Amino acid sequence: MLFFIDKIPPQNSEFRFTDEEQRHLYSLRPNIGDTVTLSDGKEFFAQSEIAGADKKGFILRVGEAVPIPQNKNKTTLLLPLLKSDKNETVIQKATELGIDEIVLFVSENCVVGADKSEKKSQRYEKIALAASMQCKRLFLPSIKGVVSFDEALDILAKENGFICYEKAEKLLSKHLGETT
């Protein structure tokens, strides 16, 4: 069981979740002594043990905070704005696959406007959080707001990336300089 919290409490302290998280933990039907992993999604995680329960919910005894192993090869997904709930599906699956950063961008053929997608950013973060919990991933991907297509290509040029597009050489020549 993995839960994300803002900050890892001190070792051997008692910790309680918020009401929503308590309901989620209760739905998993844990027993006293079961292990629960707490992560801040960025730097540290701690193995905790369910020490008890009362009317307010479960009480966790927090273990030692351990640094989350960092991926040496940061992976960024440039995601054009898609219709309907397709962005949500892509964000969920990309999170489960281990993508470190997701950058949404507007392209020439986007039907969805940037203003609509910015309103959905909190929804996208919740989807990434749920997907991380589902696959027991200790860190959360960062989801960047909507950028222009040229800004997305600049991001690609700064990182060691690739693009899957049949006319990529012509498109990228102004961002990458001369191509080979």
KAHU-V509422 format. One record per residue. RES is the residue in three letters. PSI is psi in whole degrees, 0 to 359 (* if undefined). OMEGA is omega in radians with two decimals (999 if undefined). D_FIRST is the distance of its C-alpha to the first C-alpha in Angstrom with 2 decimals. Layout:
BEGIN
res,psi,omega,d_first
RES,PSI,OMEGA,D_FIRST
RES,PSI,OMEGA,D_FIRST
END
This chain:
BEGIN
res,psi,omega,d_first
MET,128,-3.10,0.00
LEU,133,3.10,3.77
PHE,143,3.11,6.78
PHE,133,3.11,10.37
ILE,166,-3.09,13.13
ASP,316,-3.08,16.81
LYS,140,3.12,17.32
ILE,125,3.11,15.65
PRO,164,3.11,17.33
PRO,154,3.14,19.57
GLN,142,3.13,18.59
ASN,9,3.06,18.74
SER,162,3.08,18.88
GLU,144,-3.08,17.36
PHE,141,3.04,15.21
ARG,144,3.08,14.79
PHE,168,2.99,13.33
THR,171,-3.09,15.87
ASP,317,-3.12,16.78
GLU,316,3.13,15.15
GLU,325,3.08,11.67
GLN,317,3.12,12.47
ARG,319,3.12,13.43
HIS,314,3.12,10.32
LEU,318,3.13,8.27
TYR,322,-3.13,11.38
SER,339,3.11,11.42
LEU,354,3.10,8.39
ARG,56,-3.12,10.79
PRO,165,3.07,9.17
ASN,160,3.04,11.91
ILE,133,-3.12,13.42
GLY,347,3.10,12.57
ASP,153,-3.13,8.96
THR,136,3.06,7.13
VAL,130,3.11,5.03
THR,129,3.07,6.04
LEU,134,3.13,8.65
SER,145,3.04,10.90
ASP,359,3.07,14.28
GLY,357,-3.08,14.39
LYS,307,-2.98,17.70
GLU,315,-2.97,18.36
PHE,156,2.96,15.94
PHE,160,3.12,12.45
ALA,136,3.02,11.81
GLN,128,-3.13,9.86
SER,160,-3.11,10.03
GLU,141,3.06,10.64
ILE,111,-3.04,11.07
ALA,337,-3.12,14.85
GLY,181,3.12,16.17
ALA,150,3.04,16.64
ASP,194,-3.10,19.73
LYS,333,-3.13,21.20
LYS,347,3.11,19.56
GLY,200,-3.07,15.96
PHE,148,3.09,13.49
ILE,126,3.14,14.52
LEU,141,2.99,12.45
ARG,118,-3.01,14.44
VAL,136,3.07,13.89
GLY,191,-3.11,14.49
GLU,137,3.08,16.71
ALA,129,-3.10,16.35
VAL,138,3.11,16.69
PRO,140,3.07,18.18
ILE,129,3.10,16.38
PRO,129,-3.11,18.58
GLN,140,3.10,20.85
ASN,128,-3.13,22.09
LYS,328,-3.11,25.86
ASN,97,3.13,26.70
LYS,132,-3.12,25.65
THR,124,3.13,25.54
THR,132,3.07,26.89
LEU,123,3.03,27.24
LEU,116,-3.00,30.30
LEU,115,3.08,29.77
PRO,155,3.12,32.80
LEU,125,-3.10,32.50
LEU,159,3.14,32.17
LYS,160,3.01,33.25
SER,221,-3.12,31.24
ASP,21,-3.10,27.44
LYS,325,3.08,27.64
ASN,320,-3.14,26.47
GLU,317,3.14,23.18
THR,316,-3.14,22.75
VAL,318,3.12,23.78
ILE,318,3.12,21.48
GLN,309,-3.09,18.45
LYS,322,3.11,19.59
ALA,321,3.10,20.72
THR,316,3.13,17.38
GLU,331,3.13,15.77
LEU,348,3.06,18.74
GLY,18,3.09,18.28
ILE,136,-3.11,21.11
ASP,327,-3.07,21.43
GLU,140,3.09,23.77
ILE,125,3.13,25.03
VAL,118,3.09,28.57
LEU,139,3.13,30.04
PHE,159,3.10,33.79
VAL,128,3.07,36.78
SER,176,-3.09,39.04
GLU,325,-3.05,42.48
ASN,10,3.14,41.32
CYS,132,3.09,38.48
VAL,327,-3.11,39.08
VAL,137,3.12,36.43
GLY,157,-3.13,37.54
ALA,325,-3.11,35.77
ASP,324,3.12,35.94
LYS,321,-3.10,33.90
SER,326,3.12,31.10
GLU,328,3.09,30.92
LYS,335,-3.09,30.22
LYS,1,-3.04,27.19
SER,322,3.09,25.65
GLN,322,3.10,23.25
ARG,317,3.13,22.24
TYR,321,3.12,21.71
GLU,322,3.08,19.47
LYS,322,3.12,17.27
ILE,317,3.11,17.22
ALA,322,3.11,16.31
LEU,312,3.14,13.42
ALA,319,3.13,12.08
ALA,322,3.10,12.91
SER,319,3.11,11.21
MET,320,-3.11,7.79
GLN,316,-3.08,8.84
CYS,8,3.10,10.02
LYS,42,3.08,7.61
ARG,127,-3.01,10.80
LEU,339,-3.12,11.13
PHE,154,-3.12,14.28
LEU,141,3.06,15.69
PRO,149,3.04,18.99
SER,138,3.14,21.96
ILE,112,-3.10,23.80
LYS,146,3.13,27.49
GLY,180,-3.05,29.86
VAL,127,3.08,32.64
VAL,167,3.10,35.24
SER,167,3.13,38.46
PHE,319,3.12,38.91
ASP,321,3.09,40.98
GLU,323,3.10,38.32
ALA,319,3.11,35.75
LEU,326,3.06,38.24
ASP,320,3.08,38.77
ILE,316,3.13,35.05
LEU,320,-3.12,35.31
ALA,325,-3.13,38.45
LYS,328,-3.11,36.93
GLU,170,3.11,34.06
ASN,81,-3.01,34.58
GLY,180,3.06,33.92
PHE,161,-3.14,35.43
ILE,137,3.12,36.32
CYS,95,-3.10,36.80
TYR,132,-3.04,39.99
GLU,337,3.13,43.39
LYS,29,-3.03,45.31
ALA,323,-3.09,43.03
GLU,314,3.13,45.82
LYS,318,-3.10,48.04
LEU,318,-3.03,45.27
LEU,351,-3.04,43.88
SER,322,3.13,47.24
LYS,340,-3.14,47.61
HIS,329,-3.05,44.14
LEU,355,-3.06,44.24
GLY,212,3.14,47.97
GLU,140,3.10,49.71
THR,158,3.14,47.79
THR,*,999,48.60
END
